[in-house]
Amino acid sequence: MNLTKLSISFEEYTGIEELSNPDKILCEQAEKALASSYSPYSKFRVGTAVRLASGEIVLGSNQENLAYPSGLCAERVALFSIGANYPDAVIESMAITAKTDNFEILNPVTSCGGCLQVMVEFERKQQKPIEVIFYCLNGAVLKVPGVTSLLPFAFVEERLER
């Protein structure tokens, strides 16, 4: 038997004011995306802003549905929009934040496994890491240099690409 350990590196900040100006703007755009969240059931709004290599920023927000599995997370809304409208675009980074009126969010909200799998697919497609910034409104920020470190056992099957 072999014991293998995985570890990831990420940066921690006390707030977005510590980030570079482009990253701060990306976080502010993710916050702006919260306004288009359709979350009448959970009341948990999530906003995502994705910066393309061209400098363009694409927004996404969570979209719920009374039939719960039919909704979609903010990350996938933004990424699928990019796939449909900018199929050859290279994604540099994305920022994700959340808000609810039901309680105070004290730590950055991270992506679900389904979103991480989709994010990994975009990294593989462009053969370049996507930097991810998770941030808490008026609070802590986590910055990860690439998605694969968050989902080291992402589903990958090269034979399907043939």
N, C-alpha and C positions, 0 to 999 in steps of 0.2 A: 504494500500500500504506500502511496505517496500522499503527503499532505501538502496541498498547494494553497497559498494565501493570495488573495487579491486585495489591492489597496488602490485608492484613488486620491488624486490631489485636487484641491479646489481652494479658491480664495474666499475669505470672509471679510466683509466690510460692515461697519455699523450703520451705514446708510448710503443712498445713491449719490450724495454729495461727494463721497470719496472716489467715485468712479471717474473714468475719463469722460470728456464731454460727449463723444458719440454714444457711449454706453448709458450715460445719464439720459440723453435724449431718447434712446430706445426704451428705457424704463418708463419714462414719462408717456411715451406713445402706448405702452402696454396698459398703463393706467387709464389713458384715454379710451382704449378699447373696452374697458369695463362698462362703459355707457351703452354699448350695443348688446350686452349679454341678455339673453332671454332665459331667465332662471326663476320663473314664478313658483316652482315647487320647492327647490332647495334653498332659494334666496342666497345662493353662494355664487357670486359673480367671479369669473376668471377672464383676464385679458392677456393677450399675447401680441407682441410686436416682433416681426422678423425683418432683419436688415439683409438685403441682398448685396452682392458685390457691386452692383450698379449704384448703390447708395439708397435705392428706393426702400421704403419701409411698408410692409404689408401687415395689416392688423387682423386679429381673429378674436372671437369671444365665444364662451360656451353657449350652446343652443340646446335647451332642454325640450322634452316632449312628454306629454302625459304618459305615453307608452315608453317608460324610462330607457330601455335599450336603444330607442330610436334617436336619442340626443347625441350630441357630439361635443367633445372637449375643445377648448379654445385653441390649443396647439394644433390639433388636426384640422380645424376650420381654416386656420392660417396656412398650414402646409399644403392642404389639398387645393386651396385657392391658388397658391404658387404653382403647384403641379399643373393645374388647369390653365392658368393664364400666363405663366412664365416657365414653360417646361424645361428650358435650358439654363435657367438662372442658377447662380451659385449662392447658397445661403452662407452668410458669414456668422451671424449670431442671432439669438432670439432672447427676449426677456418675457418673463411670466410673473404675473401678480394676481392676487385675489382679494375680494372684499365681501363682507356680509354685514348686515345690520343686526344679526342675531347674536353675535359675540365678537370679541376683539381677536383678530388673528395676530399672534405674537411671534410667529416664525414664518420664514418663507415657505410657501406651498410649492411642493414639487410635482412633477408630472406623473400621471398614472402609467402603469406598465404598457397599456395599449398605445399611448402617445409616445412613450420611449421607443417602442418597436418601430413606429412610423418615422420618428426622428432618426433612428439608426439607418432606416432604409434610405432616407435622403442623404445621410452622410456617405453611405455606400455608393449611391448613384453618382454623387459629385466627387467621390474619392477625396474628400477633404472634411476635416472635423467641423462641427458646428458648435460654437461657443454658446453656452446657455447661462443666463442670469436669472436666478430665482430671487424675488425680492418681496419683502414685507412692506406694505405701505408705511412710511414713517418709521422704518426699522431696518432690521438686518438684511444683508444681501449675501447670497452665495453665487459664486461664479465658477463654472465648470468648463474646462478647455475643450471638451468633446463629449458627445452623447454616449459613445460606446462604453466609457468608463462607468456610466450609470446603469447600463444593462449589458454586463459582460457576456451573458449567455443568450444574447438576442437570437431569434430564429434566423438562421442563414442556411440556405440550401442552394449551392451553386448550380446543381444539375437542373434546377428549374429555370435558370437563365438561358439555357441552350435552346 
